[in-house]
Structures are given as C-alpha cells and as structure tokens.
Amino acid sequence: MFLDPDLILKSAGALAAVALPLWLGARAFRGGRTGRGAGRRLAVEEVLALDARRRLLLVRCDGREVLLLTGGGQDAVIGWLPERPAP
C-alpha cells in the first residue's frame, strides 16, 4: 500500500493544527509558565491522622501557620502558631 506524500503532509498539518492549541491550552490552564507554587498564599504543610476519622492539619496562609482539627463532629481551629524568626 502506497501513500501519497501530499496526503501525509496534509494529515500531519491537520494533526498539528489540532494538537498544538490543545497542548498550549493545557499548559496555560495548569500554569506552566509561573512555576510551582508561585503566587500561592495557602498550602497544607503537614497532615497527621489522629484516628480513623480525625486529622490534624498544619496549614500555611500568607506566611503564617495554623493548626486545624478536622473530621470530628465539628472542625476546629486549634490556634495560630507564633511566627518563626527569619534565618
């Protein structure tokens, strides 16, 4: 079976015309240009399982850290931790 070179070039061009915008859109949606964590204000630093239902979370928000207790009958803020001195 012989394929016409013109048909192969047209097919490759059509595939590129569809795949390139999809790839660029996915990269922009994921924030591929900003790098990981750039501009993030909120992050879960650590999670500790206390039992089958409850978790203790250390959450960083705007450079400060807070302890949260989740999974029980009611979630609770345990408290804000003192700020660490800069190294």
N, CA and C of each residue as an Amber inpcrd file, in Angstrom:
protein
   261
   0.8440000  -1.1740000   0.0000000   0.0000000   0.0000000   0.0000000
   0.8890000   1.2370000   0.0000000   0.6560000   2.1150000  -0.9530000
   1.4720000   3.3070000  -1.1150000   0.6490000   4.5380000  -0.7670000
   1.2060000   5.3920000   0.1090000   0.5260000   6.6290000   0.4880000
   1.1530000   7.8030000  -0.2460000   0.3230000   8.6700000  -0.7080000
   0.7570000   9.8690000  -1.4110000   1.4580000  10.8050000  -0.4240000
   2.6740000  11.2930000  -0.7400000   3.3820000  12.2050000   0.1680000
   2.5710000  13.4740000   0.4710000   1.7960000  13.9240000  -0.4890000
   0.9720000  15.1120000  -0.2650000  -0.0920000  14.8370000   0.7990000
  -0.6610000  13.6440000   0.7660000  -1.6640000  13.2580000   1.7620000
  -1.0390000  13.1600000   3.1570000   0.1780000  12.6410000   3.2330000
   0.8740000  12.5250000   4.5210000   1.1410000  13.9130000   5.0940000
   1.5970000  14.8470000   4.2700000   1.8680000  16.2130000   4.7380000
   0.5940000  16.9100000   5.1890000  -0.4870000  16.7240000   4.4530000
  -1.7610000  17.3340000   4.8450000  -2.2630000  16.7560000   6.1690000
  -2.1110000  15.4470000   6.3370000  -2.5460000  14.7990000   7.5760000
  -1.7160000  15.2710000   8.7660000  -0.4070000  15.3790000   8.5700000
   0.4640000  15.8550000   9.6470000   0.1420000  17.3050000   9.9990000
  -0.1330000  18.1200000   8.9970000  -0.5040000  19.5150000   9.2500000
  -1.8190000  19.6290000  10.0030000  -2.7870000  18.8060000   9.6410000
  -4.0770000  18.8280000  10.3320000  -3.9230000  18.3610000  11.7770000
  -3.1100000  17.3390000  11.9830000  -2.8680000  16.8580000  13.3410000
  -2.1840000  17.9310000  14.1840000  -1.1990000  18.6130000  13.6180000
  -0.5090000  19.6850000  14.3390000  -1.4510000  20.8510000  14.6240000
  -2.3460000  21.1500000  13.6830000  -3.2910000  22.2570000  13.8700000
  -4.2700000  21.9760000  15.0040000  -4.5310000  20.7150000  15.2860000
  -5.4300000  20.3530000  16.3850000  -4.6520000  20.1630000  17.6850000
  -3.5100000  19.4830000  17.6270000  -2.7670000  19.1290000  18.8340000
  -2.0720000  20.3250000  19.4740000  -1.5250000  21.2290000  18.6840000
  -0.7810000  22.3630000  19.2360000  -1.6540000  23.2760000  20.0940000
  -2.8310000  23.7120000  19.6410000  -3.6700000  24.5410000  20.5210000
  -4.1250000  23.8000000  21.7830000  -4.3860000  22.5000000  21.6670000
  -4.7610000  21.7270000  22.8550000  -3.6190000  21.6810000  23.8610000
  -2.4230000  21.4550000  23.3850000  -1.2620000  21.3910000  24.2660000
  -0.9940000  22.7450000  24.9110000  -1.0530000  23.8220000  24.1320000
  -0.8340000  25.1620000  24.6860000  -1.9150000  25.5360000  25.6940000
  -3.1540000  25.1640000  25.4080000  -4.2460000  25.4490000  26.3410000
  -4.0870000  24.6930000  27.6470000  -3.6970000  23.4350000  27.5690000
  -3.4910000  22.6450000  28.7860000  -2.3330000  23.2020000  29.6020000
  -1.2930000  23.6270000  28.9420000  -0.1420000  24.1990000  29.6490000
  -0.5140000  25.5130000  30.3250000  -1.2790000  26.3460000  29.6550000
  -1.7080000  27.6110000  30.2480000  -2.6780000  27.3720000  31.3980000
  -3.5470000  26.3780000  31.2710000  -4.5200000  26.0710000  32.3240000
  -3.8240000  25.5820000  33.5850000  -2.7610000  24.8110000  33.4240000
  -2.0090000  24.3020000  34.5750000  -1.0820000  25.3510000  35.1520000
  -0.9180000  26.4630000  34.4850000   0.0040000  27.4830000  34.9740000
   1.4460000  27.1060000  34.7080000   1.7270000  26.5320000  33.5690000
   3.0630000  26.0660000  33.2570000   4.1190000  27.1500000  33.2070000
   3.7540000  28.3860000  32.9990000   4.7380000  29.4590000  32.8950000
   5.1040000  30.0590000  34.2430000   4.2730000  29.8990000  35.2490000
   4.5340000  30.5480000  36.5300000   5.4360000  29.7310000  37.4320000
   5.5740000  28.4570000  37.2090000   6.3720000  27.6260000  38.0870000
   5.5450000  27.1390000  39.2580000   6.0210000  26.1240000  39.9160000
   5.2600000  25.5220000  41.0070000   5.2700000  26.4320000  42.2320000
   4.0730000  26.7080000  42.7390000   3.9390000  27.4440000  43.9860000
   4.0650000  28.9460000  43.8690000   4.3440000  29.4710000  42.7030000
   4.4930000  30.9150000  42.5650000   3.1550000  31.5980000  42.7810000
   3.1160000  32.5360000  43.6820000   1.8970000  33.2850000  43.9240000
   0.8890000  32.5810000  44.8100000   1.2260000  31.4440000  45.3570000
   0.2840000  30.7300000  46.2190000   0.3290000  31.3140000  47.6180000
  -0.8580000  31.4930000  48.1920000  -0.9610000  32.0420000  49.5360000
  -1.3490000  30.9900000  50.5580000  -1.8550000  29.8540000  50.1210000
  -2.3850000  28.8410000  51.0230000  -1.7950000  27.4830000  50.6660000
  -1.3130000  26.7540000  51.6890000  -0.7430000  25.4280000  51.4420000
  -0.9060000  24.5670000  52.6840000  -1.1700000  23.2810000  52.4710000
  -1.1990000  22.3140000  53.5670000   0.2300000  21.8060000  53.7320000
   0.8420000  22.1220000  54.8630000   2.2340000  21.7460000  55.1010000
   2.3540000  20.3010000  55.5770000   1.5100000  19.9060000  56.5450000
   1.5560000  18.5430000  57.0830000   0.1630000  18.0940000  57.4840000
  -0.0420000  16.7670000  57.4800000  -1.2980000  16.1670000  57.9310000
  -0.9380000  15.0080000  58.8510000  -1.5920000  14.9630000  60.0140000
  -1.3710000  13.8880000  60.9730000  -2.7030000  13.2160000  61.2640000
  -2.7960000  11.9130000  61.0010000  -4.0180000  11.1600000  61.2860000
  -4.0380000  10.8270000  62.7750000  -5.0540000  11.3220000  63.4780000
  -5.1850000  11.0460000  64.9030000  -5.9040000   9.7310000  65.1470000
  -6.9350000   9.4560000  64.3580000  -7.6420000   8.1800000  64.3920000
  -8.2730000   7.9840000  63.0160000  -9.2520000   7.0920000  62.9200000
  -9.8410000   6.7740000  61.6180000 -10.5750000   7.9550000  61.0010000
 -11.0730000   8.8800000  61.8200000 -11.8680000   9.9950000  61.2920000
 -11.1770000  11.3500000  61.3900000 -10.4120000  11.5660000  62.4310000
  -9.8920000  12.9100000  62.6980000  -8.4740000  13.1040000  62.1680000
  -8.2200000  14.3170000  61.6970000  -6.9100000  14.7080000  61.1800000
  -6.5150000  16.0490000  61.7890000  -5.2300000  16.1920000  62.0560000
  -4.6700000  17.4620000  62.4870000  -3.8600000  17.9950000  61.3150000
  -4.2000000  19.2030000  60.8530000  -3.5440000  19.7860000  59.6860000
  -2.7500000  21.0150000  60.0930000  -1.5600000  21.1330000  59.5440000
  -0.7620000  22.3410000  59.6740000  -0.8670000  23.0590000  58.3370000
  -1.5190000  24.2220000  58.3470000  -1.7970000  24.9670000  57.1210000
  -1.0370000  26.2830000  57.1630000  -0.3740000  26.6170000  56.0500000
   0.3260000  27.8920000  55.9350000  -0.5350000  28.8480000  55.1270000
  -0.7350000  30.0430000  55.6570000  -1.5370000  31.0650000  54.9830000
  -0.8280000  32.3990000  55.1160000  -0.4230000  32.9780000  53.9990000
   0.2850000  34.2620000  53.9820000   1.5020000  34.2620000  54.8970000
   2.2330000  33.1580000  54.9190000   3.4500000  33.0810000  55.7110000
   3.2370000  32.7080000  57.1670000   2.0110000  32.6120000  57.6180000
   1.7100000  32.2020000  58.9940000   1.1760000  30.7810000  58.9740000
   1.2700000  30.1070000  60.1210000   0.8190000  28.7220000  60.2080000
  -0.2960000  28.5950000  61.2380000  -1.2630000  27.7240000  60.9230000
  -2.4040000  27.4840000  61.8010000  -2.6380000  25.9790000  61.8990000
  -3.0500000  25.5250000  63.0900000  -3.4130000  24.1270000  63.2970000
  -4.9190000  23.9850000  63.2020000  -5.3810000  23.0160000  62.3910000
  -6.8070000  22.7500000  62.2210000  -7.0850000  21.3000000  62.5830000
  -8.1890000  21.0600000  63.2900000  -8.6460000  19.7150000  63.6090000
  -9.8830000  19.4500000  62.7700000  -9.8420000  18.4070000  61.9310000
 -10.9590000  18.1060000  61.0350000 -11.4110000  16.6690000  61.2190000
 -12.6260000  16.3890000  60.7470000 -13.1220000  15.0310000  60.6930000
 -13.9990000  14.6030000  61.8420000 -14.0920000  15.3700000  62.8840000
 -14.9570000  15.0120000  64.0010000 -16.3620000  15.5240000  63.7440000
 -17.1210000  15.6910000  64.8060000 -18.4660000  16.2370000  64.6710000
 -18.4410000  17.6820000  64.2180000 -17.3450000  18.3680000  64.5240000
 -17.2170000  19.7770000  64.1540000 -15.7340000  20.0730000  63.9450000
 -15.3780000  20.7210000  62.8410000 -13.9930000  21.1130000  62.6020000
 -13.6540000  22.2780000  63.5200000 -12.3700000  22.3800000  63.8940000
 -11.9840000  23.4210000  64.8450000 -10.6230000  23.9910000  64.4820000
 -10.4680000  25.2830000  64.7400000  -9.1700000  25.9420000  64.6410000
  -8.5150000  25.7990000  66.0080000  -7.4150000  25.0760000  66.0700000
  -6.7110000  24.8850000  67.3390000  -5.9780000  26.1670000  67.7090000
  -5.3440000  26.7840000  66.7330000  -4.6790000  28.0520000  67.0100000
  -3.6280000  28.3890000  65.9770000  -3.2920000  29.6740000  65.9520000
  -2.2320000  30.1700000  65.0850000  -0.9110000  29.9870000  65.8020000
   0.0940000  29.5110000  65.1010000   1.4160000  29.3280000  65.6830000
   2.1760000  30.6440000  65.6270000   3.0670000  30.8750000  66.5920000
   3.8780000  32.0990000  66.5440000   4.7510000  32.1010000  65.2910000
   4.9860000  33.2880000  64.7630000   5.8150000  33.3930000  63.5580000
   7.2430000  33.0180000  63.8840000   7.8710000  32.3160000  62.9510000
   9.2630000  31.9130000  63.1280000  10.1700000  33.0800000  62.7510000
  11.2710000  33.2470000  63.4610000  12.2100000  34.3070000  63.0640000
  12.8770000  33.9610000  61.7380000  13.1630000  34.9780000  60.9570000
  13.8010000  34.7680000  59.6520000  15.2120000  34.2360000  59.8600000
  15.6510000  33.2770000  59.0230000  17.0050000  32.7000000  59.1870000
  18.0970000  33.6660000  58.8120000
